[in-house]
C-alpha cells in the first residue's frame, strides 16, 4: 500500500496551517515552507476545503486556518479528502468482482488488516504531531 503525494502533502499543509493558529497562512507560504509547487498545491488546498478541513480567513490577506480543531482532524480525514473509503485490496471494496468471493481463505486477513490501518489513521490526530 502506498499513499499518494496529495495525501502526504495535504497532511503537511494542515500541519503548517495549524502552526499559525487563527492568523491564517497564505498558500504561497505553505508551498514555500513545505517545498511544494503552488500549482501542485492548488488542488490539494481545494480538496481540503471541500472536505471541510480548512477555510479561508476573511481579510485583506486571506489565508487558511483549520476549520476544526487539531484534535478533531485525523489522518484518515486527510486520506478521505483525496481517496474513497480505504480498501487495501480491491475485493474489499468491490467483493463481487472477485471470482473467489465467499471462498477466499485470505479475505478475512485482508479485511482485518484494512480495519487495523483505518483505525490507526483515525486515531492519529493532527494535534499528535506536535507532541
Rosetta blueprint (number, residue, H / E / L):
1 X L
2 X L
3 X L
4 X L
5 X H
6 X H
7 X H
8 X H
9 X H
10 X H
11 X H
12 X H
13 X H
14 X H
15 X H
16 X H
17 X H
18 X H
19 X H
20 X L
21 X L
22 X L
23 X L
24 X L
25 X E
26 X L
27 X H
28 X H
29 X H
30 X H
31 X H
32 X H
33 X H
34 X H
35 X L
36 X L
37 X L
38 X H
39 X H
40 X H
41 X H
42 X H
43 X H
44 X H
45 X H
46 X H
47 X H
48 X H
49 X H
50 X H
51 X L
52 X L
53 X L
54 X E
55 X E
56 X E
57 X L
58 X L
59 X L
60 X L
61 X L
62 X L
63 X L
64 X E
65 X E
66 X E
67 X L
68 X L
69 X L
70 X L
71 X L
72 X L
73 X L
74 X E
75 X H
76 X H
77 X H
78 X H
79 X H
80 X H
81 X H
82 X H
83 X L
84 X L
85 X L
86 X L
87 X L
88 X L
89 X L
90 X H
91 X H
92 X H
93 X H
94 X L
95 X H
96 X H
97 X H
98 X L
99 X L
100 X L
101 X L
102 X L
103 X L
104 X L
105 X L
106 X L
107 X H
108 X H
109 X H
110 X H
111 X H
112 X H
113 X H
114 X H
115 X H
116 X H
117 X H
118 X H
119 X H
120 X H
121 X H
122 X H
123 X H
124 X L
125 X E
126 X H
127 X H
128 X H
129 X H
130 X H
131 X L
